[in-house]
Amino acid sequence: MGFWDRVMGRLSVPGLLLLTAGVVLVLQAAKLCRLVLRDNGERVIPWVKVLGLVLAVLGSVILLDWIPGL
């Protein structure tokens, strides 16, 4: 078993997914809002960025094992 196998075995899949989803939401909020909401997309961009930030922080907390058992 190699080094990277041991590292990846210790990481939490839900934490990685939440962190990745949060980063994508923050970085691509404008494109996603324009694609999904068309005309009303500009008003929702800040809220989508806040949601992405919350998801990224939650994913980081899970990855750092501050919430045991996840």
N, C-alpha and C positions, 0 to 999 in steps of 0.2 A: 504494500500500500504506500503510495507516494505522498509527498507533502501536501499537494493540492487536493488529493482525495480526503485526507484528514481535515483540511480546512473546510472544504465544502460539506463534509459530513456534520460539522458542528454548526453550520449556518442554518437559520430558520427559513423555510420556504415562504411562509406567510409574511415574514418580515421583509424578505427580498422583494416579493411581489408588491407589497404596499409601498416600499421605498421607490421602486421603479415606476409604479403608477403615479405616485406623487411628483416625481421628477418630470415625467412626461407631461402631466397636467400643468405644472408651473411653466415649463419651457415652451410648450405648444398651445397655451391657452387661447391665444388669439385665433390661430388657425382652426382649432377644434370648435370654438364658439361660432365662428363664421360658417363653418361647414354644417354644423348641426342646427343652429338657430337662424341662419340667414340674416334677416333685418334686425332682430333684437340682440344679436351677438355682442355688440359693443358694450352694452350695459352689464353683461354678465361676466365679462373677462376678469375683473378684480375678485369676484366671488369664486370663480373657478381656480384662480391662483391661490386664494386662501385655502380652499379645499385641498389642493395639491400639497400645500405646505403642511397642513394637518396630517394628511396621509403619509407624507415623507417623515415627519417627526414620529408618528406612531410606528411606522416601519423601522425606524432607527431604534426606538425604545425596545421593540421586540427583538431586534438583532443584537442589542447590547445585553439582553437577558435581564432587563429591569422588570419584565413581566414574566415570571417563571412559568414554565409549562406550555408555552406557545411555540 
